[in-house]
Amino acid sequence: MEAAASYAHTEMQARYDNRNPAALRRLVAGGVKLLPFPKVVMDEAFKQSMALYEELRQSNPNWKKIYDDYSTFRRDQNQWFRFTEATFDRYMQAAKL
């Protein structure tokens, strides 16, 4: 089961990463104007998500255990990525390839 789940995840991620650039090119070629979500929208989505997660923490002990562990992991990963991979990603996104 673990091997099958790992394979399925890897396969799905590879397809996602491979197909999205071509799909984006087709959208732009069709006249779609690409815009990032405004910060205010992202802030509100984050705020609402955090409120929902807190509600689930209060009402579901299984969620609380999993989410508390995940939150710690996510915080540590964000700190790490902010100074390592994110710096490289920003550089590569700005590079003239």
N, C-alpha and C positions, 0 to 999 in steps of 0.2 A: 504494500500500500504506500509506504513512504517513497519507494523508488518511482512508482507510477505518478504520485503527486508531484514529485520533484521534476520528472520528465514533462508532465503536463504544464507545470509552471514555466519551465525553461522554453518549451515550445511556444506557449502563448506569448511570453515576453518577447521572444525573437520575432514572431509574426507582427506584434504590435510595433516594435522598433523598426522593422523592415518596411512595413506598409504605410506607416503614417507620413513619412516625407513625400512619397508619391501622391498620396491622397491630398496633402496640403497643396502641392503643386497644381493638382487638378482643380481644387477649389479656387485658387488664385487665378488660374487660367480662365475659369468661368466667371470671373469678375467679383469674386468675394473679397471684401476688404477685411483684412485681419487686424484685430485690435485686442490687446490684452484686457482682462477684466480690470476695471478701475480699482484702486486700492480700497476705496470706501465699500465696494461690493465684496471684495475679499475679506475685509475686516468684519463686515456684518455676517458673512457666511461662517467665518471662524467663530465669532461670538455665539451664533446660534448653535453651531456644532458643539461647542464647549458646554453650553447650557443643556443640550440634550444628553451629552455624555454624563454630566453631573446628575441629571435626573435618573439616568439608568444606574449610576453608581449607588444612588440612594435606594433604589427599588429592586435591584437584582444583584445578589451576592456573587454570582458567577461572573457577571460583567465587571463588578468592582475588582475582583481579584485579577482578572485578565487585564483590565484597563489600567489599573494601578501599576502593574508590572510593565505594561507596554508604555505608559506615560514616562516612566523612569528611563526606559530604553530609548524612547524617542528624544527625550531631552538630551541625553548623553550623545546620541548620534547627531543631533542638530548642532551641538557644540563642536563636535569633531568635524563634521562636514563644512561648517561655516569657515573653518580655517584651512581646510585641506582641499577636498574635491570641489567644493563650490568655487574656490579661487581659480582652480584650473578650468572648470566649466565656464566661468565668466570670461576667462581669457580666450578659450577656444570659440565661444560664441561671438566674440568681437573680432576674431582673426579673419583675415581675408583669405579664405581657402579656395 
